[in-house]
């Protein structure tokens, strides 16, 4: 009995401590930035913790996009975002419906499958729209900029799945 109490207390302590540590490292909203000064100085800092706009600005600077190109890209992204707003809202509705079905206490597999299939159709449409957007953006770039963009993507892809400092891996 005493051993169970000690194990339970230890488990609670470890779970709480880990959560508080993760929260403390991300409390200012910047996430996990470069772990060493050399990463920042070498320009190889990972992009975790940077807001999306900051990443876009970093990439624009690295590949040398002109102001006009940046404005065109911004317009394409905004068009894609606003054009897919209804799809993203419907996707969220389907997520909530699945949560409601799973929280109901009984599992209705047929209903979950129907919703999951509808959700998958929306995910396909969003993936196609995203690919179309990337293609339009790619077409705005010079061949040199396209090559640099591909190299950046390759570097980022190579870093995915590799353990991050203090964590077991994951996406950037």
LOFI-955948 format. One line per field, with one value per residue (C-alpha): residue number from 1; residue in three letters; x, z, y. Coordinates in nm, 3 decimals. Example, Ala and Ser with C-alpha at 12.3 -4.5 7.8 and 13.67 -1.06 7.14 Angstrom:
resi 1  2
resn ALA  SER
px 1.230  1.367
pz 0.780  0.714
py -0.450  -0.106
***
This chain:
resi 1  2  3  4  5  6  7  8  9  10  11  12  13  14  15  16  17  18  19  20  21  22  23  24  25  26  27  28  29  30  31  32  33  34  35  36  37  38  39  40  41  42  43  44  45  46  47  48  49  50  51  52  53  54  55  56  57  58  59  60  61  62  63  64  65  66  67  68  69  70  71  72  73  74  75  76  77  78  79  80  81  82  83  84  85  86  87  88  89  90  91  92  93  94  95  96  97  98  99  100  101  102  103  104  105  106  107  108  109  110  111  112  113  114  115  116  117  118  119  120  121  122  123  124  125  126  127  128  129  130  131  132  133  134  135  136  137  138  139  140  141  142  143  144  145  146  147  148  149  150  151  152  153  154  155  156  157  158  159  160  161  162  163  164  165  166  167  168  169  170  171  172
resn UNK  UNK  UNK  UNK  UNK  UNK  UNK  UNK  UNK  UNK  UNK  UNK  UNK  UNK  UNK  UNK  UNK  UNK  UNK  UNK  UNK  UNK  UNK  UNK  UNK  UNK  UNK  UNK  UNK  UNK  UNK  UNK  UNK  UNK  UNK  UNK  UNK  UNK  UNK  UNK  UNK  UNK  UNK  UNK  UNK  UNK  UNK  UNK  UNK  UNK  UNK  UNK  UNK  UNK  UNK  UNK  UNK  UNK  UNK  UNK  UNK  UNK  UNK  UNK  UNK  UNK  UNK  UNK  UNK  UNK  UNK  UNK  UNK  UNK  UNK  UNK  UNK  UNK  UNK  UNK  UNK  UNK  UNK  UNK  UNK  UNK  UNK  UNK  UNK  UNK  UNK  UNK  UNK  UNK  UNK  UNK  UNK  UNK  UNK  UNK  UNK  UNK  UNK  UNK  UNK  UNK  UNK  UNK  UNK  UNK  UNK  UNK  UNK  UNK  UNK  UNK  UNK  UNK  UNK  UNK  UNK  UNK  UNK  UNK  UNK  UNK  UNK  UNK  UNK  UNK  UNK  UNK  UNK  UNK  UNK  UNK  UNK  UNK  UNK  UNK  UNK  UNK  UNK  UNK  UNK  UNK  UNK  UNK  UNK  UNK  UNK  UNK  UNK  UNK  UNK  UNK  UNK  UNK  UNK  UNK  UNK  UNK  UNK  UNK  UNK  UNK  UNK  UNK  UNK  UNK  UNK  UNK
px 0.000  0.276  0.471  0.167  0.130  0.497  0.481  0.163  0.310  0.628  0.428  0.223  0.539  0.710  0.406  0.352  0.720  0.751  0.445  0.567  0.911  0.766  0.531  0.814  1.030  0.745  0.574  0.700  0.557  0.891  0.915  1.242  1.485  1.843  2.019  2.359  2.491  2.665  2.329  2.210  2.536  2.560  2.205  2.116  1.880  1.568  1.242  1.057  0.910  0.912  0.578  0.474  0.526  0.877  0.958  0.824  1.038  1.345  1.294  1.227  1.555  1.754  1.634  1.636  1.272  1.199  0.935  0.706  0.748  0.681  0.360  0.246  0.318  0.136  -0.168  -0.160  -0.143  -0.427  -0.639  -0.579  -0.650  -0.976  -1.084  -1.051  -1.202  -1.533  -1.350  -1.142  -1.453  -1.629  -1.321  -1.338  -1.708  -1.631  -1.359  -1.604  -1.869  -1.623  -1.527  -1.896  -1.953  -1.653  -1.745  -2.105  -2.015  -2.105  -1.907  -2.098  -1.837  -2.066  -2.127  -1.759  -1.666  -1.915  -1.782  -1.419  -1.477  -1.634  -1.343  -1.095  -1.259  -1.208  -0.848  -0.790  -0.932  -0.715  -0.404  -0.474  -0.532  -0.206  -0.013  -0.172  -0.066  0.292  0.303  0.186  0.446  0.719  0.628  0.689  1.052  1.357  1.536  1.804  1.543  1.364  1.690  1.754  1.398  1.441  1.767  1.597  1.316  1.570  1.756  1.433  1.321  1.654  1.613  1.264  1.248  1.591  1.589  1.567  1.741  1.534  1.283  1.254  1.206  0.921  0.849  1.012
pz 0.000  0.097  -0.216  -0.439  -0.271  -0.328  -0.695  -0.751  -0.585  -0.791  -1.116  -1.036  -0.949  -1.275  -1.488  -1.319  -1.326  -1.696  -1.783  -1.584  -1.744  -2.095  -2.010  -1.862  -2.172  -2.396  -2.172  -2.365  -2.688  -2.861  -2.819  -2.840  -3.016  -3.114  -2.848  -2.900  -3.022  -3.313  -3.454  -3.469  -3.603  -3.874  -3.991  -3.920  -3.634  -3.664  -3.731  -3.428  -3.222  -3.494  -3.603  -3.956  -4.076  -3.931  -4.118  -4.443  -4.392  -4.318  -4.632  -4.842  -4.724  -4.773  -5.128  -5.220  -5.300  -5.422  -5.251  -5.548  -5.524  -5.151  -5.208  -5.478  -5.254  -4.965  -5.192  -5.306  -4.947  -4.839  -5.134  -5.044  -4.676  -4.735  -5.015  -4.787  -4.475  -4.517  -4.569  -4.255  -4.054  -4.182  -4.095  -3.740  -3.722  -3.824  -3.559  -3.295  -3.416  -3.385  -3.035  -2.937  -3.071  -2.887  -2.565  -2.576  -2.385  -2.667  -2.986  -3.314  -3.568  -3.867  -3.777  -3.706  -4.043  -4.230  -4.065  -4.110  -4.483  -4.522  -4.325  -4.554  -4.863  -4.718  -4.630  -4.993  -5.117  -4.873  -4.978  -5.346  -5.273  -5.078  -5.361  -5.610  -5.391  -5.367  -5.743  -5.800  -5.556  -5.716  -6.059  -5.932  -5.848  -6.068  -6.138  -5.882  -5.617  -5.698  -5.648  -5.313  -5.202  -5.286  -5.090  -4.788  -4.809  -4.833  -4.525  -4.331  -4.447  -4.342  -3.993  -3.942  -3.716  -3.567  -3.191  -3.069  -2.757  -2.464  -2.677  -2.865  -3.211  -3.419  -3.668  -3.688
py 0.000  0.242  0.153  0.229  0.567  0.652  0.543  0.745  1.053  1.020  0.985  1.297  1.488  1.390  1.473  1.808  1.897  1.814  2.020  2.317  2.297  2.288  2.576  2.783  2.737  2.852  3.107  3.409  3.267  3.225  2.849  2.669  2.898  2.828  2.628  2.783  3.114  2.943  2.832  3.192  3.327  3.063  3.128  2.767  2.831  2.626  2.798  2.668  2.943  3.203  3.329  3.242  3.599  3.604  3.284  3.430  3.738  3.524  3.318  3.629  3.776  3.455  3.394  3.762  3.832  4.183  4.395  4.338  3.961  3.971  4.169  3.928  3.630  3.793  3.847  3.483  3.360  3.587  3.478  3.114  3.174  3.359  3.124  2.823  2.974  2.789  2.457  2.507  2.593  2.279  2.073  2.206  2.123  1.764  1.741  1.858  1.612  1.325  1.442  1.456  1.105  0.963  1.142  1.016  0.701  0.466  0.424  0.457  0.349  0.403  0.768  0.831  0.676  0.894  1.209  1.097  1.041  1.385  1.530  1.351  1.505  1.851  1.768  1.665  1.996  2.191  1.995  2.066  2.435  2.452  2.285  2.526  2.819  2.691  2.644  3.002  3.132  2.922  3.062  3.419  3.343  3.360  3.030  3.126  3.199  2.873  2.683  2.854  2.783  2.414  2.404  2.562  2.309  2.028  2.152  2.180  1.836  1.683  1.827  1.687  1.389  1.445  1.484  1.839  1.954  1.833  1.648  1.324  1.472  1.595  1.865  2.202
***
